[in-house]
Every structure is written in C-alpha cells, then in structure tokens.
Amino acid sequence: KKRVIQPLVNRFGNHPKEFIEAAEKIGGKPLDKGDASATIKIFPKLPLTVILWRGDDEIPPGGNMLFDETAGLIMETEDLVVASSVLVAKLCSVANNPGKKSC
C-alpha cells in the first residue's frame, strides 16, 4: 500500500479525470467502476485494473489495484509490487502538470 496505492491516491485521488487521461496515454482502457478506473496491460498477458474513489469531508480518497487470477502464475508477489510501482511512476510522469502533487 505504501509503495504503490498511496502514491497513486495522493496524485490522482481527487483528480479522476487526470487519471483516466494518463491511463489512456499509456494504452489503458477506462472502466465504469469507482470514481475512475482503467485496465492497463503492464505486460502482454498481465492486465492490472486500477480503481480510484474521491474523498469527501469525512473520508479520504482511496484506491486499489486488482490483478487477474493468473498474475501469481506469471510473477512472484514482490515482482508484481515492483511492476505496479513502475506503472504508478509512468502514470504520474505522463500526467505531471505544474502545480499538481507528483508521485
């Protein structure tokens, strides 16, 4: 969570449109889940679904990443974490706007 989800939520949690734009720039396909979501292939046979929820006055923004059932057959858990953190860095780099929080 600290290495992947939190940087993602810090950058895009209250900016779902910017997340979708960044995801599309790197080949992501938007979904109709949460306040913003997309499935992005981090490798040809390894899709990753990212879901974000906006915060409000009582609840902070949140997010999650979902791998399909074959992910554990393709990579070890730590490798999935590293691949996910690289994906977050890529999303941040393609969406990096002046004045916005970076990852």
C-alpha positions in Angstrom: 0.0 0.0 0.0 2.7 2.5 1.0 4.8 1.8 -2.2 2.0 1.7 -4.8 -1.5 2.7 -3.6 -0.7 5.7 -1.5 1.4 7.5 -4.2 -1.4 6.8 -6.7 -4.1 8.1 -4.4 -2.0 11.1 -3.4 -1.6 12.1 -7.0 -5.0 11.1 -8.6 -7.4 10.6 -5.7 -9.1 13.9 -6.2 -8.3 14.2 -9.9 -10.1 11.2 -11.5 -10.2 12.8 -15.0 -6.4 13.3 -15.0 -6.0 9.6 -14.0 -8.2 8.5 -17.0 -6.3 10.8 -19.3 -2.9 9.4 -18.1 -4.1 5.8 -18.3 -5.3 6.3 -21.9 -2.0 7.8 -22.9 -0.3 4.6 -21.9 -2.9 2.3 -23.5 -5.3 1.9 -20.6 -9.0 1.2 -21.2 -11.4 3.1 -18.9 -13.9 1.2 -16.9 -17.1 2.1 -15.1 -16.0 1.3 -11.5 -15.4 3.7 -8.6 -15.0 7.3 -9.5 -12.3 6.5 -12.0 -10.9 3.2 -13.2 -8.9 1.6 -16.0 -7.4 -1.6 -17.0 -3.8 -1.3 -18.2 -1.6 -4.2 -19.5 1.7 -3.9 -17.7 2.9 -6.9 -19.8 1.1 -8.5 -22.7 -0.5 -11.2 -20.6 -0.7 -9.2 -17.3 -3.6 -6.7 -17.0 -3.9 -4.6 -14.0 -7.1 -2.8 -13.0 -6.8 0.5 -11.1 -9.8 1.9 -9.2 -9.9 5.3 -7.5 -12.5 6.8 -5.2 -12.8 10.5 -4.5 -12.6 11.7 -0.9 -15.0 13.9 0.8 -15.2 15.8 4.1 -15.3 12.6 6.1 -13.5 10.0 4.1 -10.1 10.5 2.4 -9.6 9.4 -1.3 -8.9 5.7 -1.8 -7.8 3.3 -4.4 -6.9 -0.2 -5.2 -5.2 -2.3 -7.8 -6.6 -5.6 -9.0 -4.7 -8.4 -10.8 -6.5 -11.2 -12.6 -6.2 -14.7 -11.4 -3.2 -15.6 -13.5 -0.9 -12.9 -12.1 0.5 -15.2 -9.4 1.4 -17.7 -12.1 3.3 -15.1 -14.1 5.2 -13.2 -11.4 6.1 -13.5 -7.8 4.3 -11.1 -5.4 7.3 -8.8 -4.9 7.8 -8.6 -8.7 4.1 -7.6 -9.0 4.7 -4.8 -6.4 7.7 -3.5 -8.4 5.8 -3.7 -11.7 2.9 -1.8 -10.1 5.1 0.9 -8.7 6.7 1.4 -12.1 3.2 1.7 -13.6 2.3 4.4 -11.0 5.5 6.3 -11.8 4.6 6.1 -15.5 1.1 7.4 -14.9 2.5 10.3 -12.9 5.1 11.2 -15.5 2.6 11.3 -18.3 0.1 13.3 -16.2 2.6 15.6 -14.5 1.0 19.0 -14.5 2.7 22.1 -13.0 1.3 22.8 -9.6 -0.1 19.3 -9.0 1.1 16.9 -6.5 3.5 14.4 -8.1 4.1 10.8 -7.1 
